Amino acid sequence: MSNKPLLEWTSFPLKDFPKTTIVLLLFLIGLFLGIFHLTVIQWQMPLFYIIGILVVIGSLFTYFVPSKYELFEQEIRATYLFFKMEKRYSDFGCFYADAKGVMLSTFKQPRRLDKFRGFSLRFSKTKDEKDLLFQILKSKVGQQY
């Protein structure tokens, strides 16, 4: 791996999309109150409340923390607060754009399992990195859909 990335950018939806963030936070407050009423007041099982909160927050983790993406000569690195993921280009068979970024698929064609097996790269708010990202992925991964 070379020391200097070919491309790097940061995505932080919490800050980049304030209207969506407000709606999400209002929804989460309502959800947490509903879960609290059901699990703690009705069932008297506070452990279920804690587990429910952790599952919801865990599934939305990448929305609430900045995500830094770096593309190197042989691999892609994504850093989320204190988590770091590194994937080699050779792990992927194709890639395609979605509404918020690029999905790297482990298959030769897009599949429904991509959300679970693939690797998602979210664009920044300005999407300045989009053109260069597609050029790099086209040369490293190959097939684009």
Secondary structure, DSSP 8 states (H G I E B T S, - for coil): --SS-SEEEEE-HHHH-HHHHHHHHHHHHHHHHHHHIIIIIIS--HHHHHHHHHHHHHHTHHHHS-EEEEE-SSEEEEEETTEEEEEEGGG-SEEEE-SSEEEEESSSS--TTHHHHSEEEE--SS-TTHHHHHHHHHHHT-EE-
